[in-house]
Amino acid sequence: MTSGPKNKMNVKKGARFERLIARIQKLVHAQAEIRSDEKLIDIHTGQKRQVDVTIRLSDGPTEFLGIVEVRDRSRPVGVRYIEEIASKRISVKADAAFIVSKSGYAQTAIKKANELGIRLLSYEQALEWDWSNWIKCKCITALFKKYDNAVVTLCQKDEPTIGVTLSEKSKSAYINDKSSKIILDKEGNKFCSFFDLIHSFIVSNGDEAYKQVPEDGSRVRVLFDAGGKIGPAIFLRNSKNELIQIGNIKLEVDLFYEVEDHPITLTRYKEVNSDKSIAELATATIEHQDKNWQFEILAPTAGDRINNGLKLNVSTTQIEKDI
């Protein structure tokens, strides 16, 4: 009869183990170095520790070491093994640790792994999933709310179903300059432009509507109706040049997201004379509306993983564009 440890070694040296290594090699990074059955020095004892698979990446200032342990047992992985790998990760100074298990994981082990920052995979997941997204955060994806093809109907206060016909002067002003302030206050003074009105209306009412918009750039045609709730009071000059109060706004518009990926710079701050992480900072420069913004995410004590509930400090700073 084949014993557990011997069976484990046979599987690791078999075709499935080789496919796993090939999959990692293909996806992690063009400059990544993958090794199997490597011995790493334990920083506490000075002895060598066996690791099933190591992943090394040197990309600019970023140095990454990941360890992968393959578990081929008939029983699900338990808490004790999770703690063992978490301890090994610290002892060999690895940035991340992964466990690949044939028989799954106990629920208590999953909870423990979540707290200790150990990634858990089945054999199938390890062969199918994109390791590159797990090894390194490459970019920040920015989603900008956009709209287009707006059709707005401004209805009279006393006749909420009837749209106001613009005066010729207002029409001409709008045609010549879309930013013309043809929306008036109750005294007939210039208040805002059509664009300002549409924009403020979407900003005020669009949060819920954007939830149904896919993040792939697809457009969704949406109908907004103010339902008579307008404030402050706004007016238009009609075809008779009369000052007419607007009682309702109806807006039909295409909503979509503009998706942009921006490369980031990762910086890890460590304690003096120690390898313990104090914090990690991800920085990206994002250009939006002809302005450059420096986007920073600071994760205190993040290590190689951001745990559930960890508070993030997010800041943006406008920076001057080169001329």
C-alpha positions as CSV (number, residue, x, y, z in Angstrom):
1,M,0.0,0.0,0.0
2,T,1.3,3.5,-0.9
3,S,1.7,5.7,2.2
4,G,0.4,9.3,2.3
5,P,3.8,11.1,2.0
6,K,5.0,8.9,-0.8
7,N,1.7,9.3,-2.7
8,K,2.1,13.1,-2.2
9,M,5.5,13.0,-3.7
10,N,4.4,10.9,-6.7
11,V,1.6,13.3,-7.5
12,K,3.9,16.3,-7.3
13,K,6.3,14.8,-9.7
14,G,3.6,13.7,-12.0
15,A,1.9,15.4,-15.0
16,R,-0.6,17.4,-13.0
17,F,2.2,19.0,-10.9
18,E,4.2,19.8,-14.1
19,R,1.0,21.4,-15.7
20,L,0.6,23.6,-12.6
21,I,4.2,24.8,-12.8
22,A,3.8,25.5,-16.5
23,R,0.6,27.4,-15.9
24,I,2.2,29.6,-13.3
25,Q,5.3,30.2,-15.5
26,K,3.1,31.2,-18.4
27,L,0.9,33.7,-16.6
28,V,2.7,35.4,-13.8
29,H,5.2,37.7,-15.5
30,A,7.6,37.5,-18.4
31,Q,10.5,38.1,-16.0
32,A,9.3,35.8,-13.3
33,E,11.5,32.9,-12.2
34,I,9.7,29.7,-11.2
35,R,11.4,26.8,-9.4
36,S,10.1,23.6,-8.0
37,D,11.3,21.7,-4.8
38,E,13.5,24.6,-3.7
39,K,15.3,24.9,-0.4
40,L,15.1,28.3,1.3
41,I,17.0,29.5,4.3
42,D,15.0,29.9,7.5
43,I,15.9,33.3,8.9
44,H,15.2,32.1,12.4
45,T,17.1,28.8,12.5
46,G,19.5,29.1,9.6
47,Q,18.3,25.7,8.3
48,K,16.9,25.0,4.9
49,R,13.1,24.7,4.4
50,Q,11.7,22.8,1.5
51,V,9.1,24.7,-0.7
52,D,7.1,23.0,-3.5
53,V,7.1,26.0,-5.9
54,T,8.8,29.4,-5.6
55,I,7.9,32.4,-7.7
56,R,10.4,35.3,-7.9
57,L,9.9,38.6,-9.6
58,S,12.2,41.5,-9.9
59,D,10.4,44.4,-11.6
60,G,12.1,47.8,-11.1
61,P,12.0,48.6,-7.3
62,T,9.6,45.7,-6.7
63,E,11.0,42.4,-5.4
64,F,8.6,39.6,-4.9
65,L,8.9,36.1,-3.5
66,G,5.9,33.8,-3.5
67,I,5.7,30.2,-2.2
68,V,3.3,27.6,-3.4
69,E,2.6,24.4,-1.4
70,V,0.8,21.5,-3.1
71,R,-1.3,19.3,-0.8
72,D,-2.4,15.9,-2.1
73,R,-4.2,14.2,0.8
74,S,-7.6,12.5,1.0
75,R,-8.7,14.9,3.8
76,P,-9.4,18.6,3.5
77,V,-6.6,20.9,4.7
78,G,-7.1,21.9,8.3
79,V,-6.2,24.9,10.5
80,R,-2.9,23.4,11.6
81,Y,-1.5,23.2,8.1
82,I,-2.6,26.8,7.4
83,E,-0.7,28.0,10.5
84,E,2.3,25.9,9.4
85,I,2.5,27.6,6.0
86,A,1.9,31.1,7.5
87,S,4.8,30.5,9.8
88,K,7.0,29.2,6.8
89,R,6.1,32.3,4.8
90,I,7.5,34.5,7.6
91,S,10.6,32.3,8.1
92,V,11.6,32.3,4.5
93,K,10.8,36.0,4.0
94,A,8.1,35.3,1.4
95,D,5.8,38.1,0.2
96,A,2.9,35.7,-0.4
97,A,1.9,32.1,0.2
98,F,-0.5,29.9,-1.8
99,I,-1.8,26.4,-1.0
100,V,-3.1,24.1,-3.7
101,S,-5.2,21.3,-2.3
102,K,-6.8,18.3,-4.0
103,S,-9.4,17.7,-1.3
104,G,-10.4,21.2,-0.4
105,Y,-10.3,23.0,2.9
106,A,-12.1,22.8,6.2
107,Q,-14.3,25.9,6.9
108,T,-12.2,26.7,10.0
109,A,-9.1,26.5,7.7
110,I,-10.6,28.9,5.2
111,K,-11.4,31.4,8.0
112,K,-7.8,31.1,9.4
113,A,-6.3,31.5,5.9
114,N,-8.4,34.7,5.3
115,E,-7.0,36.2,8.6
116,L,-3.4,35.1,7.9
117,G,-3.4,36.2,4.2
118,I,-2.9,32.7,2.7
119,R,-4.4,32.1,-0.7
120,L,-6.3,28.9,-1.1
121,L,-6.9,27.1,-4.4
122,S,-8.1,23.8,-5.7
123,Y,-6.1,22.0,-8.4
124,E,-8.7,23.1,-10.9
125,Q,-8.5,26.7,-9.9
126,A,-4.7,26.7,-9.9
127,L,-4.7,25.5,-13.5
128,E,-7.5,27.8,-14.7
129,W,-7.1,31.1,-12.9
130,D,-5.0,34.0,-13.9
131,W,-2.0,34.0,-11.5
132,S,-0.7,37.3,-12.8
133,N,-3.5,39.2,-11.0
134,W,-2.6,37.5,-7.7
135,I,1.1,37.9,-7.9
136,K,1.2,41.7,-8.5
137,C,-1.1,44.6,-8.7
138,K,-0.3,46.1,-12.1
139,C,-2.7,49.0,-12.4
140,I,-5.5,51.0,-10.9
141,T,-8.7,50.9,-13.0
142,A,-10.5,54.2,-13.1
143,L,-14.2,54.3,-14.0
144,F,-15.4,57.7,-15.1
145,K,-19.2,58.3,-15.2
146,K,-20.1,59.6,-18.7
147,Y,-23.3,60.5,-20.5
148,D,-24.2,61.4,-24.1
149,N,-27.1,62.0,-26.5
150,A,-29.2,63.8,-24.0
151,V,-32.8,64.8,-24.8
152,V,-34.3,67.1,-22.2
153,T,-37.9,68.3,-21.9
154,L,-38.6,71.3,-19.7
155,C,-42.3,71.4,-18.8
156,Q,-44.4,74.4,-17.6
157,K,-45.3,74.5,-13.9
158,D,-49.0,74.8,-14.6
159,E,-48.9,72.3,-17.5
160,P,-46.5,69.5,-16.4
161,T,-47.1,67.5,-19.6
162,I,-46.4,70.4,-22.0
163,G,-42.8,71.3,-22.9
164,V,-41.7,74.9,-23.2
165,T,-40.9,76.2,-26.7
166,L,-37.8,78.4,-26.5
167,S,-37.7,81.9,-27.7
168,E,-35.8,82.6,-30.9
169,K,-33.2,84.6,-28.9
170,S,-32.6,81.6,-26.5
171,K,-32.4,79.2,-29.4
172,S,-29.9,81.3,-31.2
173,A,-27.8,81.8,-28.1
174,Y,-27.8,78.0,-27.4
175,I,-26.9,77.2,-31.1
176,N,-24.0,79.6,-31.1
177,D,-22.7,78.7,-27.6
178,K,-23.8,75.6,-25.8
179,S,-22.6,77.2,-22.5
180,S,-25.0,80.1,-22.8
181,K,-27.0,80.7,-19.7
182,I,-30.5,80.5,-21.1
183,I,-32.0,79.1,-17.8
184,L,-33.1,82.1,-15.8
185,D,-34.1,82.9,-12.2
186,K,-37.5,84.4,-11.2
187,E,-36.2,87.9,-11.9
188,G,-35.2,86.9,-15.5
189,N,-31.5,87.0,-14.7
190,K,-29.1,84.4,-16.2
191,F,-28.9,81.4,-13.9
192,C,-27.3,78.5,-15.7
193,S,-26.8,76.8,-19.1
194,F,-28.6,73.7,-20.5
195,F,-25.4,71.8,-20.0
196,D,-25.1,72.8,-16.3
197,L,-28.8,71.9,-15.8
198,I,-28.4,68.4,-17.3
199,H,-25.1,67.8,-15.5
200,S,-26.5,68.8,-12.1
201,F,-29.6,66.7,-12.7
202,I,-27.6,63.6,-13.6
203,V,-25.2,64.1,-10.6
204,S,-28.2,64.5,-8.3
205,N,-30.2,61.5,-9.6
206,G,-27.7,59.3,-11.4
207,D,-26.1,57.2,-8.6
208,E,-28.9,54.6,-8.6
209,A,-29.1,54.6,-12.4
210,Y,-25.4,54.0,-12.9
211,K,-25.7,50.7,-10.9
212,Q,-27.4,49.1,-14.0
213,V,-24.6,50.3,-16.3
214,P,-22.0,47.6,-17.2
215,E,-18.4,48.5,-16.6
216,D,-17.3,47.5,-20.1
217,G,-18.1,50.8,-21.8
218,S,-21.6,49.7,-23.0
219,R,-24.3,52.3,-23.0
220,V,-27.7,52.2,-21.3
221,R,-30.5,54.5,-22.3
222,V,-32.1,55.9,-19.2
223,L,-35.1,58.1,-18.6
224,F,-35.1,60.5,-15.7
225,D,-38.2,62.4,-14.4
226,A,-37.9,65.0,-11.7
227,G,-41.5,64.4,-10.7
228,G,-42.1,68.1,-10.2
229,K,-39.4,68.4,-7.6
230,I,-37.3,71.3,-8.7
231,G,-35.4,73.8,-6.5
232,P,-34.6,76.6,-6.7
233,A,-37.2,77.8,-9.1
234,I,-36.0,78.2,-12.7
235,F,-37.5,79.9,-15.7
236,L,-37.3,80.1,-19.5
237,R,-38.3,82.6,-22.2
238,N,-40.9,81.0,-24.4
239,S,-41.7,81.6,-28.1
240,K,-43.7,84.7,-27.0
241,N,-40.7,86.0,-24.9
242,E,-42.8,85.3,-21.7
243,L,-41.0,84.3,-18.6
244,I,-42.3,80.8,-17.9
245,Q,-41.5,78.8,-14.7
246,I,-40.4,75.2,-15.2
247,G,-42.4,72.7,-13.3
248,N,-40.8,69.5,-14.3
249,I,-37.7,68.1,-16.0
250,K,-37.6,65.0,-18.1
251,L,-34.3,63.7,-19.4
252,E,-33.5,60.8,-21.7
253,V,-29.8,60.1,-21.9
254,D,-27.2,57.4,-22.6
255,L,-25.1,56.5,-19.5
256,F,-21.8,54.7,-19.7
257,Y,-18.5,54.3,-18.0
258,E,-15.2,55.3,-19.5
259,V,-12.7,52.7,-18.3
260,E,-9.0,53.5,-18.1
261,D,-6.2,51.4,-16.6
262,H,-3.3,53.3,-15.1
263,P,0.0,51.7,-14.2
264,I,0.9,52.0,-10.5
265,T,4.1,52.3,-8.5
266,L,4.3,50.1,-5.4
267,T,6.3,51.2,-2.4
268,R,6.7,49.1,0.7
269,Y,7.8,50.8,4.0
270,K,9.5,48.5,6.5
271,E,10.7,48.9,10.1
272,V,14.3,49.8,10.6
273,N,16.5,46.7,10.9
274,S,13.4,44.5,10.2
275,D,11.6,42.9,7.3
276,K,8.2,43.7,8.8
277,S,6.0,45.9,6.7
278,I,4.8,49.1,8.2
279,A,2.6,50.1,5.2
280,E,2.3,49.8,1.5
281,L,1.6,52.7,-0.9
282,A,0.2,52.3,-4.4
283,T,0.6,55.5,-6.6
284,A,-0.8,56.3,-10.0
285,T,-1.1,59.4,-12.1
286,I,-4.5,59.8,-13.7
287,E,-5.4,62.4,-16.3
288,H,-9.1,63.5,-16.2
289,Q,-10.8,66.5,-17.7
290,D,-7.4,68.0,-18.9
291,K,-6.0,67.7,-15.4
292,N,-3.4,65.4,-13.9
293,W,-4.2,63.8,-10.6
294,Q,-1.9,61.8,-8.4
295,F,-3.9,58.9,-6.9
296,E,-2.5,57.3,-3.7
297,I,-3.7,54.4,-1.6
298,L,-2.0,53.8,1.7
299,A,-2.6,50.4,3.4
300,P,-1.1,50.4,6.9
301,T,0.4,47.0,7.9
302,A,-0.8,45.5,4.6
303,G,2.0,43.1,4.0
304,D,1.2,41.1,0.9
305,R,-2.6,41.3,1.4
306,I,-5.3,43.7,2.4
307,N,-7.4,42.0,5.1
308,N,-11.1,42.5,5.4
309,G,-11.9,45.6,7.4
310,L,-8.5,47.2,7.0
311,K,-8.8,50.9,6.7
312,L,-7.3,52.5,3.6
313,N,-6.2,56.1,3.4
314,V,-7.0,57.4,-0.1
315,S,-5.8,60.8,-1.3
316,T,-5.7,62.6,-4.6
317,T,-3.5,65.6,-5.5
318,Q,-3.7,67.7,-8.6
319,I,-0.3,68.1,-10.3
320,E,0.7,70.5,-13.0
321,K,0.8,69.2,-16.5
322,D,4.0,69.6,-18.6
323,I,3.6,72.2,-21.3
